[in-house]
Amino acid sequence: MMEPSASAPTSPVLDLLRQLYESLLSVDEGAVATYIPELAKADPNGFGICLVTANGTIYEVGDSQLPFTIQSISKPFVYGLALEDNGRAPVLEKVGVEPTGDAFNSISLEPETGRPRNPMINAGAIAAAGLVGGKSLAGRLKRVIEMLSTYAGRPLELDEAVYRSESETGHRNRAIGHMLRNYNVLEGDPMEAVDLYFKQCSVSVTCRDLGIMAATLANRGVNPVTGKVALRGEYVENVLSVMASCGMYNSAGDWIYRVGIPAKSGVAGGVIAVLPGQIGIGVYSPRLDARGNSVRGILACDELSRHWDLHLFNRPAAGKSTIRRQFTGADLNSSRVRTAEELSALRTSGGTIRVYQLQGHLTFSTTEVVVEDIIQRFGEIQQLVVDLRRVLTLNEGACRLFWNLVCKLGEGGKRTLFTHSDRHSLLRRYFKAKLGRRCDDLFRNYEDNDLALEACENRLLAELLPGRRIDHRVAVAEFELCAGLAPDEIEALASCLVRRDFRPGDTIISVGERAEELYFLARGTVSVVLPVAGGGTRRLATFSPGMTFGEMAVIDRAPRSATILADTEVECEMLSLERFEGLQRSAPRICIQLLTNLGRSLSQKLRKANRELAVLE
């Protein structure tokens, strides 16, 4: 049997980020910001993308750890700090929340009150900086940097060169500060608030930092990597609201319509995007468009949203974990009754078969958790079963991840089986569109887990036990129930048996009928079935040559409790209860051995059932 690969492949999520990164490298539109001289020194070709899930998984490509200054991306974080320090009502008295449609450096104040329209334009950000608590400018700056560091999950520092450049050229912002002081939006020396604003914009970060900071907002203010609280959860909704309506300045409406993710850009080339409860995205590329937004950053977020259906209003309903249950082929077997040799092989090597039972709404973020878990177990898995029975909805973002996963498993010589996928037609259509003629080879669907498990077991056993016979006629001496009988006892038993043949689909035993025979299956396969609500049947067990069925009749003589059907051409050797009673008188040792073997078989089935029930709890 092929040994499982020891090394896991890259994640499909990382693959897409790499493809996106490569596709956008050739985009050279836009120009580096020059109105702050120090920013003009940036390499225009710098480019990084970082995606962080709300549970802390980090995916990054390109220049994701190249330092640059945070600039206006600091605005929503400082606004959140102002909310914590003062509460909503006092902050709303000083800073509005209405979009302006103006550029980031517009002097957009309400005519009567002088209140800035929102905290994402410079006027509102300076007002928010003035609301940060502290006895001195140094103390307030220390709090801001510590707060930003908690979001990033590491200590951040001020870039002194950029700060000096900002301060030396920030005359417009000083003018805004004086106007805010004129309206008493700022109290005290307005230059302290302006200077704090210059310094918060000059904090050095990386694209990776931005991804984690965005994911912290996505995780309701808790850093998903460190577990530390950066912002009280009650204020996260306020921060995300102004990001959604005002974060991309005079293109905010177009952004939320197309991309649909609350976002904030900075003139150093950074962009963050936050999908609540799911992911945070950080992008760095210093070439800006006419509105001051990163050209590649916008394209990257747009592509990610389109590929994975990340639009805010496509958000899945809240629910339980996507993975309802997972187990291996060593933990739980199909209803196919196996020989002792086969059961031993499955207990030893069945761990290479893994079943994932999924539930709820499958989108990019909920499916990513599943895919990442599978990728981490790549070396253990040879056959994967994905059960979609309890999945309520499934979108194109989930389909893309499943397609990437199935292809990766296929490249590694592993196969994937889906169950209950017929109720999600989008999945098959997606695979068909991507795979074409290869669809039937890679997209395998089964009616239920039991049939899929049986298919996986059959493949595994064919590798482990290549010499086993599965379509042959079994002699009386080979029946499991006849173990321990001497040759003359076998002959005596055989003389009491009556052969009967059945065609595929024939009913061998009907539920409720009187139990009068014990069946030895000489050739073919039979299945035990029960009717289910709404029509149809459910398979309880399938027997192979050498096994017996109907044995409960020997024990309790009660009416048949299930129906048994012939799956194939079947030959049975039947022992009537009347002849069994005759053997008890003429050859009691035969009956004792049959009953001993029967008891052992029932004990093994009970132990197996107990193990499987423990898995399903």
C-alpha atoms as one frame of an Amber mdcrd trajectory, in Angstrom:
protein
   0.000   0.000   0.000   1.257   3.444  -0.767   2.640   5.160   2.308   1.004
   8.503   3.229   3.047  11.564   2.388   4.855  12.961   5.397   4.673  16.608
   4.273   1.474  18.547   3.817   0.949  20.677   0.681   0.295  24.391   0.810
  -3.177  25.537   1.700  -5.629  26.362  -1.125  -6.040  29.751   0.552  -2.317
  30.434   0.270  -2.360  29.187  -3.313  -4.980  31.745  -4.276  -3.096  34.544
  -2.526   0.017  33.590  -4.491  -1.898  33.519  -7.764  -3.440  36.883  -6.954
  -0.069  38.308  -5.990   1.533  37.124  -9.249  -1.343  38.442 -11.356  -1.135
  41.918  -9.812   2.650  42.307  -9.931   2.435  43.684 -13.464   0.008  46.456
 -12.427   2.065  49.652 -12.404  -0.674  52.274 -12.414  -0.704  55.053  -9.836
   2.097  56.891  -8.102   3.750  56.973  -4.699   2.568  59.803  -2.397   4.928
  62.772  -2.513   3.124  65.457  -0.497   4.880  63.985   2.541   8.479  63.913
   1.267   9.576  60.914   3.296   6.812  58.766   1.734   8.209  59.488  -1.726
  11.223  57.296  -0.865   9.120  54.108  -0.860   9.877  51.444  -3.464   6.877
  51.701  -5.821   7.101  47.969  -6.554   6.656  46.866  -2.938   3.681  44.552
  -2.632   2.368  42.223   0.062  -0.918  40.559   1.011  -1.833  39.062   4.383
  -5.109  37.333   5.248  -5.836  36.364   8.847  -8.866  34.384   9.960 -10.858
  35.157  13.083  -9.367  32.051  14.691  -5.800  33.250  14.100  -4.620  31.407
  10.979  -2.245  33.642   8.994  -1.692  33.505   5.230   0.822  35.919   3.717
   2.628  36.458   0.417   5.070  38.959  -1.051   6.514  41.846   0.968   4.256
  41.082   3.910   6.921  41.990   6.484   8.297  45.109   4.839   7.887  48.117
   7.207   5.969  51.246   6.217   3.908  53.780   8.147   0.303  53.173   9.037
  -0.905  56.680   8.098  -4.712  57.039   7.931  -5.273  53.368   8.752  -4.628
  54.483  12.338  -7.873  56.492  12.280 -10.414  53.735  13.056  -8.196  52.349
  15.840  -7.729  55.725  17.536 -11.457  56.388  17.108 -12.108  53.139  18.981
  -9.777  54.295  21.776 -11.670  57.610  21.971 -14.937  55.687  22.293 -13.515
  53.605  25.132 -12.209  56.702  26.917 -15.346  58.813  26.572 -18.345  56.691
  25.534 -20.475  57.073  22.422 -22.501  60.183  23.260 -19.573  62.496  24.137
 -17.646  61.363  21.064 -20.672  61.918  18.803 -20.915  65.477  20.130 -17.419
  66.124  18.779 -17.265  63.886  15.658 -20.104  62.896  13.306 -20.521  59.647
  11.408 -21.860  60.827   8.047 -19.915  60.177   4.809 -18.773  63.312   2.993
 -17.931  62.188  -0.537 -14.882  64.449  -0.182 -11.160  63.731  -0.202  -9.381
  62.585   2.978  -7.847  66.015   3.668 -11.049  67.985   3.075 -12.079  70.533
   5.682 -15.554  69.082   6.034 -17.187  70.578   9.109 -20.838  71.063   9.954
 -21.649  74.745   9.326 -23.267  75.510  12.673 -21.346  73.306  15.108 -17.986
  72.901  13.378 -18.200  69.189  14.093 -16.221  67.079  11.567 -18.457  64.897
   9.395 -16.768  61.621  10.369 -13.592  60.275  12.014 -12.099  58.953   8.772
 -11.310  62.364   7.277  -8.375  64.297   8.738 -10.570  66.765  10.621 -12.445
  63.961  12.353  -9.253  62.027  13.059  -7.643  65.081  14.682 -10.765  65.555
  16.784 -10.635  61.872  17.797  -6.958  62.239  18.747  -7.972  65.155  20.965
 -10.373  62.831  22.796  -7.707  60.298  23.783  -7.265  60.377  27.546  -3.969
  61.209  29.234  -2.297  63.876  31.359   0.306  64.785  28.740   0.996  64.460
  25.038   3.679  61.878  25.799   1.261  59.878  27.911  -1.422  59.953  25.221
   1.098  58.934  22.553   2.245  56.046  24.742  -1.360  54.849  25.070  -1.943
  55.079  21.302   1.192  53.092  20.456   0.408  50.476  23.111  -3.124  50.178
  21.746  -1.903  49.740  18.162   0.665  47.203  19.407  -2.078  45.157  21.071
  -3.942  45.042  17.773  -0.780  43.967  15.918   0.313  41.466  18.553   3.832
  42.898  18.812   5.509  46.133  19.976   5.234  48.893  17.355   7.416  51.976
  17.111   7.303  55.505  15.759   9.145  56.217  12.493  10.834  59.468  13.479
  11.853  60.382   9.906   8.291  60.122   8.625   6.974  62.015  11.654   9.358
  64.922  11.029   8.383  64.957   7.362   4.677  64.956   8.270   5.138  67.696
  10.820   7.191  69.904   8.516   4.588  69.730   5.719   1.380  69.477   7.767
   0.231  73.091   7.550  -3.246  72.195   6.298  -3.761  69.880   9.247  -2.622
  72.619  11.631  -5.176  74.910  10.049  -7.837  72.255  10.613  -6.728  72.027
  14.241  -7.211  75.763  14.730 -10.663  75.624  13.126 -11.643  72.788  15.463
 -10.413  74.831  18.423 -12.458  77.766  17.181 -15.602  75.657  17.441 -14.485
  74.103  20.775 -14.376  70.680  19.180 -10.805  70.669  20.482 -10.212  72.025
  23.963  -6.861  73.329  25.074  -3.881  73.620  22.752  -5.019  72.313  19.315
  -1.409  71.684  18.264  -1.126  68.841  20.786  -3.976  66.986  19.088  -2.480
  67.697  15.656   0.941  66.513  16.804  -0.569  63.320  18.247  -2.298  62.795
  14.895   1.019  63.209  13.024   2.651  60.679  15.339  -0.128  58.086  15.195
   0.114  58.205  11.398   3.893  57.716  11.626   3.788  54.407  13.522   5.691
  51.722  11.566   3.803  48.545  10.643   3.980  45.684   8.168   1.357  44.131
   5.942   1.276  41.174   8.363   0.564  43.602  11.201  -2.326  45.083   9.250
  -3.799  41.633   8.597  -3.716  40.783  12.309  -5.083  44.195  13.263  -7.970
  43.744  10.821  -8.605  40.224  12.121  -8.739  41.632  15.657 -11.648  43.833
  14.615 -13.183  40.836  12.829 -12.836  38.914  16.111 -14.794  41.539  18.067
 -11.760  43.339  19.407  -9.785  40.289  20.575  -6.458  39.622  18.863  -6.944
  36.094  17.451  -3.213  35.357  17.631  -2.405  36.552  21.165  -5.868  36.417
  22.747  -5.456  39.945  24.149  -8.321  42.455  24.081  -7.504  45.495  21.951
 -10.978  47.088  21.959 -14.068  46.364  24.009 -16.490  44.419  21.849 -19.340
  46.884  22.318 -17.423  49.513  20.310 -16.271  47.307  17.432 -19.576  47.772
  15.625 -19.142  51.558  15.737 -15.620  51.396  14.321 -16.666  49.026  11.541
 -19.698  51.166  10.722 -17.629  54.259   9.973 -15.100  52.140   8.074 -17.911
  50.788   5.897 -19.445  54.173   5.153 -16.404  56.462   5.200 -13.202  54.388
   5.187 -12.400  54.727   1.499 -13.148  58.468   1.362 -14.872  59.652  -1.817
 -14.978  56.109  -3.202 -16.594  54.602  -0.080 -19.981  54.064  -1.723 -18.535
  52.334  -4.752 -16.326  50.229  -2.467 -19.073  48.929  -0.208 -21.267  48.259
  -3.258 -18.639  46.237  -5.157 -16.271  44.830  -2.556 -18.643  44.893   0.385
 -16.046  44.761   3.192 -15.477  47.576   5.734 -12.055  48.964   4.901  -9.540
  51.741   5.494  -6.664  52.927   3.340  -3.500  54.924   4.044  -1.370  57.059
   1.779   1.744  54.972   2.485   0.041  52.204   0.488  -1.640  50.136   3.170
  -5.234  48.881   3.105  -7.128  46.923   5.732 -10.444  45.168   5.172 -12.548
  43.535   7.889 -15.252  40.924   7.426 -16.911  40.646  10.864 -16.634  37.245
  12.466 -14.598  35.868   9.594 -11.354  37.426   8.344  -9.085  40.449   8.277
  -7.092  41.462   5.197  -3.985  43.604   5.005  -2.471  44.758   1.701   0.572
  46.917   1.020   1.418  48.562  -2.291   2.467  52.251  -2.320   1.236  53.204
  -5.798  -1.915  55.289  -5.192  -4.818  56.296  -7.377  -6.146  59.849  -7.635
  -8.228  59.346  -4.469  -5.239  58.327  -2.353  -6.023  54.597  -2.254  -3.561
  51.813  -3.103  -4.224  50.643  -6.672  -3.113  47.065  -6.073  -4.698  47.093
  -2.635  -8.112  47.858  -4.099  -7.694  45.253  -6.834  -6.553  42.612  -4.346
  -9.522  43.161  -2.031 -11.910  43.227  -4.981 -10.564  39.921  -6.310 -10.631
  38.241  -2.898 -14.215  39.351  -2.336 -15.293  38.100  -5.760 -13.459  34.769
  -5.557 -14.705  33.869  -2.098 -18.045  35.703  -1.874 -16.848  37.889   0.984
 -19.389  40.677   0.591 -20.615  41.858   3.971 -24.246  41.214   3.063 -23.449
  37.666   2.023 -22.592  36.904   5.632 -23.584  33.394   6.808 -26.101  32.962
   9.565 -24.592  32.467  12.991 -24.443  28.843  14.055 -22.371  26.072  15.508
 -18.968  24.970  14.366 -18.862  23.904  10.725 -17.292  20.560  11.652 -20.058
  18.664  13.418 -18.046  15.487  13.792 -15.009  13.781  12.331 -13.780  10.210
  12.632 -11.671   7.622  10.833 -12.277   4.255   9.241 -10.593   2.686  12.269
 -13.166   4.278  14.587 -16.309   3.419  12.655 -16.940   0.949   9.841 -19.572
   0.673   7.160 -22.545  -1.678   7.444 -20.677  -4.228   5.358 -20.039  -7.130
   7.748 -16.370  -8.014   7.506 -14.378 -11.129   8.239 -12.100 -11.213  11.270
  -9.085 -10.716   8.997 -10.692  -7.712   7.319 -11.733  -6.160  10.641  -8.200
  -6.503  11.948  -6.848  -4.777   8.837  -9.351  -1.927   9.167  -8.571  -1.429
  12.846  -4.867  -1.235  11.997  -4.981   0.906   8.841  -8.484   2.417   8.776
  -7.096   5.670  10.146  -6.133   6.599   6.572  -9.877   6.974   5.884 -11.227
  10.184   7.454 -14.829  11.399   7.466 -15.868  15.021   8.043 -19.525  15.662
   8.834 -20.197  19.336   8.127 -23.099  21.560   9.112 -24.503  25.061   8.764
 -23.663  27.636   6.106 -20.512  27.046   4.054 -18.757  30.226   2.935 -15.078
  31.021   2.549 -14.448  31.521   6.270 -16.419  28.519   7.514 -14.979  26.219
   4.844 -11.426  27.476   5.365 -11.491  25.981   8.869 -12.317  22.573   7.387
  -9.763  22.779   4.591  -7.005  23.913   6.931  -7.703  20.991   9.276  -7.525
  18.545   6.370  -4.307  20.062   5.046  -2.740  19.703   8.498  -3.662  15.995
   8.429  -2.548  15.525   4.832   0.067  12.915   5.681  -2.485  10.803   7.596
  -5.251  10.815   4.999  -5.459   8.562   1.955  -9.226   8.738   1.448 -11.461
  11.625   2.503 -15.257  11.582   2.910 -17.038  14.962   3.130 -20.603  14.649
   4.416 -22.854  17.567   3.386 -26.107  16.176   4.772 -26.502  18.884   7.440
 -25.144  21.749   5.348 -27.846  24.386   4.896 -26.264  26.570   2.229 -23.066
  26.511   0.197 -21.719  29.412  -1.861 -19.135  29.781  -4.596 -16.368  30.670
  -2.165 -16.821  27.300  -0.451 -16.958  25.535  -3.829 -13.644  27.064  -4.842
 -11.938  25.865  -1.659 -13.345  22.342  -2.062 -12.179  22.256  -5.678  -8.668
  23.377  -4.672  -8.617  20.770  -1.911  -9.800  17.894  -4.110  -7.176  18.736
  -6.738  -4.423  18.811  -4.122  -5.490  15.472  -2.685  -5.671  14.010  -6.191
  -2.149  15.214  -6.967  -0.997  13.405  -3.825  -2.585  10.107  -4.917  -5.463
  10.543  -2.490  -9.170  10.597  -3.307 -12.167  12.544  -2.047 -15.748  11.308
  -1.776 -18.721  13.601  -1.136 -21.993  12.413   0.367 -25.402  14.107   0.128
 -24.017  16.634  -2.361 -27.059  16.215  -4.618 -28.900  18.725  -2.458 -26.228
  21.324  -3.317 -26.270  21.448  -7.106 -23.922  24.450  -7.173 -21.062  22.246
  -5.989 -21.341  19.798  -8.879 -21.834  22.590 -11.415 -18.705  24.288 -10.103
 -16.634  21.094 -10.311 -17.990  20.384 -13.775 -17.058  23.860 -14.972 -13.545
  23.594 -13.523 -12.749  19.953 -14.310 -14.681  19.197 -17.482 -14.106  15.563
 -18.453 -12.116  14.930 -15.289 -15.156  15.733 -13.128 -16.339  12.130 -12.798
 -12.843  11.033 -11.762 -12.376  13.624  -9.044 -15.932  14.470  -7.979 -17.356
  11.282  -6.478 -20.764  11.522  -4.824 -22.443   8.841  -2.724 -25.973   8.711
  -1.379 -24.827   8.393   2.221 -21.791   7.932   4.439 -22.290   4.192   4.750
 -21.864   3.562   1.036 -18.915   5.937   0.861 -17.251   4.225   3.818 -17.761
   0.842   2.206 -16.143   2.068  -1.013 -13.161   3.385   0.955 -12.861   0.138
   2.912 -13.015  -1.958  -0.253 -10.207   0.042  -1.811  -8.093  -0.157   1.339
  -8.668  -3.891   1.785  -7.823  -4.544  -1.865  -4.395  -3.013  -1.141  -3.881
  -4.650   2.255  -5.272  -8.116   1.421  -4.716  -8.561  -2.323  -5.251 -12.320
  -2.191  -8.654 -12.278  -0.533 -11.546 -13.727  -2.506 -14.722 -11.664  -2.725
 -16.730 -13.481  -5.419 -16.462 -17.201  -4.858 -18.477 -20.090  -3.525 -17.736
 -21.014   0.091 -17.749 -24.661   1.203 -19.462 -25.624   4.449 -16.144 -26.063
   6.229 -15.255 -22.415   5.434 -18.268 -20.865   7.152 -17.300 -18.758  10.169
 -19.977 -20.457  12.242 -18.406 -23.860  11.547 -14.989 -23.039  13.060 -13.833
 -25.819  15.386 -15.923 -28.599  13.845 -14.203 -31.864  12.922 -14.449 -33.160
   9.319 -17.071 -35.788  10.248 -19.083 -33.097  12.043 -18.880 -30.872   8.959
 -20.215 -33.784   6.892 -23.026 -34.390   9.365 -23.977 -30.702   9.328 -23.821
 -30.521   5.519 -26.302 -33.397   5.256 -28.839 -31.253   7.136 -28.485 -28.208
   4.869 -30.778 -27.364   1.961 -29.528 -25.200  -0.909 -31.596 -22.311  -2.229
 -30.749 -19.786  -4.937 -31.892 -16.141  -5.233 -31.692 -13.549  -7.972 -30.631
  -9.900  -7.447 -33.436  -7.996  -5.685 -35.182 -11.111  -4.376 -36.512 -10.954
  -0.825 -34.891 -13.714   1.205 -36.464 -12.791   4.554 -39.401 -10.436   5.161
 -39.868  -8.391   8.321 -42.545  -9.891  10.599 -42.536 -13.385   9.127 -42.041
 -16.451  11.237 -38.388 -17.411  11.860 -37.784 -20.980  10.752 -34.284 -21.152
   9.193 -30.656 -20.227   9.778 -28.932 -19.115   6.542 -25.328 -19.861   5.544
 -24.320 -17.543   2.692 -22.343 -19.621   0.183 -22.056 -17.097  -2.696 -22.994
 -13.493  -3.408 -23.964 -10.678  -1.034 -27.165  -9.873   0.833 -28.269  -6.745
   2.717 -30.409  -6.228   5.796 -32.742  -3.260   5.286 -35.453  -1.371   7.149
 -38.094   0.938   5.653 -37.648   4.670   6.293 -40.179   7.491   6.492 -41.013
   8.916   3.097 -40.324   5.670   1.271 -37.224   3.699   0.480 -35.067   1.654
   2.790 -32.022   2.033   4.968 -29.260  -0.546   4.922 -28.340  -1.994   8.309
 -25.760  -4.546   7.195 -24.372  -6.371   4.169 -23.101  -9.951   4.392 -20.480
 -11.685   2.254 -19.791 -15.358   1.467 -18.908 -17.437   4.531 -21.200 -15.472
   6.860 -24.549 -16.397   8.370 -27.760 -14.460   8.848 -31.126 -15.085  10.415
 -29.266 -16.447  13.447 -31.494 -14.667  15.965 -34.147 -17.273  15.125 -31.988
 -19.924  16.796 -31.931 -17.839  20.005 -35.384 -16.362  20.573 -37.645 -17.800
  17.813 -39.241 -14.336  17.527 -40.681 -12.985  14.224 -38.162 -11.512  11.775
 -37.214  -7.934  12.700 -35.832  -6.840   9.317 -35.960  -7.599   5.607 -33.030
  -9.252   3.850 -32.554  -8.771   0.102 -30.238 -10.403  -2.399 -27.785  -7.835
  -3.807 -26.348 -10.245  -6.389 -26.842 -13.789  -7.555 -26.998 -15.596  -4.216
 -26.586 -19.207  -3.065 -27.603 -20.082   0.491 -27.342 -23.250   2.546 -30.336
 -23.274   4.924 -30.574 -25.063   8.260 -34.160 -25.336   9.440 -34.862 -25.053
  13.139 -36.474 -28.481  12.985 -33.233 -30.062  11.744 -31.212 -28.012  14.236
 -33.294 -29.540  17.029 -32.648 -32.953  15.522 -28.900 -32.289  15.642 -29.212
 -31.373  19.297 -30.364 -34.937  19.971 -28.106 -36.805  17.512 -24.932 -34.684
  17.543 -25.073 -32.267  20.488 -21.394 -31.258  20.134 -22.122 -29.766  16.701
 -24.887 -27.623  18.153 -22.748 -26.583  21.111 -19.947 -25.489  18.778 -22.373
 -23.620  16.504 -23.870 -21.811  19.512 -20.399 -21.045  20.906 -19.339 -19.511
  17.593 -22.630 -17.663  17.365 -22.143 -16.200  20.861 -18.606 -15.106  19.992
 -19.842 -13.467  16.768 -22.613 -11.588  18.576 -20.154 -10.470  21.255 -17.775
  -9.086  18.602 -20.637  -7.232  16.908 -21.723  -5.755  20.245 -18.200  -4.574
  21.058 -17.891  -3.017  17.611 -21.256  -1.280  18.051 -20.160   0.100  21.434
 -16.955   1.515  19.950 -18.875   3.162  17.149 -21.492   4.616  19.503 -18.675
   6.195  21.486 -17.451   7.857  18.267 -20.930   9.183  17.470 -21.615  10.673
  20.919
